[in-house]
Every structure is written in structure tokens, then in C-alpha cells.
């Protein structure tokens, strides 16, 4: 109502009702109570005049306020049904179980289960020939080539053996010598563990 002269009753009502309510709620409740619809600009002006901030500003939620649609199901309108992701529908980049990829670090991976369970191919090959890899076991490429998935190029190391191999600079040796060097590392670690056990008994 342009040029409306606010009554004291309207002002008192606004002072009581404004806190904690959104502008749309205030306007509708005011209309029901007084029989006319104020414009949003009028409400903003009166909040300033009355120095009565509401619980929301510009439609934003205030802390602790619950959304009006909490617990309600989203209705499907217009073309929403055409674009919504339907249950059971597979994304365009879906890959079936058994698919292989090469990750960003150059490792071959195999999809072993849906929706997105992948395992390193070199570990799967090792397990096919030697059984389950112990916890903490690391399967390494003897020649350093992650594309060489031949079982003869794979060796399983423990964490301690890997550390010792790095200390002994095994990976800088010529490729034909690395397997022998890694086997020597295994013996050194095993001997160290055995020595430690014996010392513990003395």
C-alpha cells in the first residue's frame, strides 16, 4: 500500500513478530492480521525505523533456524524427471569388473568389484602364484619397470626389508644383479631378527 501511514497497532505488532521470522513469513502474517499486503521494501524500511532486525537477512537462515522443507520429500517438477539420476542407472564413465587402468603413478589396476573397488595388478599376480600377501607386505618390481608384470620380475618384501634395500642402495645396481641383492637383504634382515631374539634370551 504505497504512502501508507503506519498505525501504532501495526508498529507494535511488527516489533513483536519480526524477530526470528523470514520476510515472507512476516508479510503473510501481517496480511492475515491487518488485511493488506505490505511490499518487501516497506518491511525493510520499517525494520530500520523500528530498529527491529529479523532472524533472517535477505532470506538467509539464522543460526539454529530449521529449513522449511526439513523432512519433506522433494517433488519432481517440469523436466526434473528427465535429468535426475535414476536408481540402477550407470554413469557414462562406468567400467565393468575386470577392467584395467593405469593410475597416475604408472601402476596397473584391476577392478575387482562394483561400484569402484580396484586392486593393484602386480599384487593380484603375486597372490595367484604365492597366496595371500601378509599384512604390511610390499610387492616390488625387481627391474623397476611397472609395466613388467611377469611373476619373475616381482618380489615380496617386508617393511624392514624394503628399508634395508633402500639403505643398501639396491635399486641403483644393474638390473640383472638386483634379485640376488634383494635376496641378500632378506638374509641380512632375517639374521638381524634372529640375533635380536638371541640377545633377548641372554
N, C-alpha and C positions, 0 to 999 in steps of 0.2 A: 504494500500500500504506500505509494510514493507520497512524501510530505506528511507522513503520519505523525501525529502528536502523541507521544507515549504517555500513558496514564500511570499513576503511581502503582496501581494494581498490577499492571503489566511489568513494570520495573521490578517490583517485589517478587513476582513470580519468576522472572528471569534470574534474579540473584539467587533464588533457592534452587532452581532447576538446572542452570547451566553447568555447575561443577560436575565432572565425571561423565558428561554426555557428549556425543558427537553432534556436529552441527545439524546433520539431517534429522537426528532424533529430537533435537531442541525445536527445530522448525515445525516438525509434525505435531509434537506435543503442544506447542503453542497454538497451532491452528485448531486442534481439537478443543483446547481450553477457551480460546478467545474468539474463534470463528473466522479468523482471517489469516492468510499466509504471508508471513514476512519474507522478504528476499534475503539471500545469504549476505549481501552487502550490508543490509540493515542490521542483521545479527552481529556481524563483525564490528560494526560501529558501536552498537550498544554494549558489547563486551568491553570495548575500550572505555566507553563513557562510564559504565558501571564498575570498571576495574575488576571484572569477574572472569578470569580465564577458565576455559572449559578444560575437561580432562583430555581433550584431543586438540590438535592444531592442524588445520588443513587436511583433516581426515586421517592423520597418523594416530596409531594406537598409543595410549599412555601406559606406563608400567603397571602390569597386573590386570589390564583390561583383557577380557576374553573376546575372541573373534565372534562375530555374529553368526558365522556358519560352522562353529565348532560342533562336531558330532553329526553334522548333516552330510548326506551324500551329494556329490557333485552331479547336477543334472546335465544331461547331454543335449546340447542345443545346436541348431544350424548344421554346419559342416564338421562339427567336432567328431562325429562318429566316423567320418572318412579318414581323419588324420590321427585318431587315437591309436596307441599301440595295443593291439588285441592280444589277449592271453593265448599262448601257444604259438604266436607268430614269431618267426625268427628274424633277427636283424639282417640287413643286407650284407654285413661282413661276417656272417656266421660260418664257422669251419667245422666240419664233422669230426667225430672221434677218429683218430688215426692220422689226422692231418699233421704235416710237419712245417715248421717255420725256422728261420734263423734269427735270433734276437739281436739286439743292438751291440752285444759284445762278441758276436760270432758263434755262439753256441747253438747247436741244433736242438730243437724241442719238438716233442710229440704230444698231441692232445690225447689224453687217456680217458677223459670223462667230461660230460656236459655239466654245467654250462661253459666253464673255462678252466679246467684242470689240466695243466701241462707239466711234463717232466722232461728232464734233460735226456736226450737220446743216448749219449755215451754212458750214462748211469744205467739206463734200461738194458743196453747191450752187455754191460758188465754183469748185471744181475742175471741175465739169461744164461751166462756161462758159469757164474760163480755163486749164485744165490744172493740173498738179500744183503745189501750193504750195511755194515754195522753203524750204529749211531756215531756221528762225527766223522765217518769215513769220507775220504775225498778221492774221486776218480780223476786221474791226471792223464794228459796226453804226453806220452814219452817224448815224441819228436816236437811237441809244441804246436802241432797243426790241429786245430779244432775241427777241420773237415775230414781228418783221417780217423774214421770211426772203426777201423779194424781192431778186433779184440787184442791183437798182438801189439797195438800201439797204446793200449790202456793199462793203467796200473792203479791199484787202490792203496792209498796212504792214510795213515792216521794223522791227526793234527801234529803230534810230536815229530813224526817222520817228515811231514811237509816243512816244518820249521827247520829241522836238521838239514834237509835237502837245500833249503834256501841259504843256510849258513855255509854249507859246503860248496855253494855256487854251482850246483849240479846242472842248472839249466843253461849255463854258458859252455858246457862241454860239447864236443861234436856229437851229433845225434846218435851215431852207432854206439857210443860209449855210455849213453845216459841210462839205459836199462840196467847195465851192470853197476853203475854208480848208485842208482836208486836201491838196488838190492843190497849194496854195501851199507847204505843209510839205514835200511831196515835192520840189518845185523847190529849196527852200532847202537841204535835205539833199544833194541831188544837186550843187548849186553848191558847197557846202562840201567835199564829197568831191573834186570836180574841182579846186578851189582848193588843197586839201591835196596833191594829186598834182603840180600845177604847182610848188608850193613845194618839193617834194621834188626836182624836177629842176634847180632853180636852184642 
